[in-house]
Amino acid sequence: MKRSSALRAFLITDFEATGCRMPFACAVSAYDVDDALEFVREVYAPDGALPRPGSVEELSPEAIQQRIGNFDFGVPVVRGIWYPHLSNP
């Protein structure tokens, strides 16, 4: 299966409770939904199955920031999970 080379922004929320520590939401830049979910699994459940998300939405970066808070994510132009920049560690 050929993937598009264009990155898309996804908001993944409401993970099923399983004992695995999951954030309330993950914003991810990826090629498609499966690519986005694989990033989240690699980070939060590397040795097991990813808890089932309640929602996976493709949204604009602006819409995602409106939903989860206007943190300084920089410009999400690289594949991966968005993490806020820390100006005062």
Secondary structure as UniProt FT lines:
FT   STRAND          8..15
FT   STRAND          25..30
FT   HELIX           33..44
FT   TURN            46..47
FT   STRAND          53..58
FT   HELIX           61..68
FT   STRAND          80..81
//
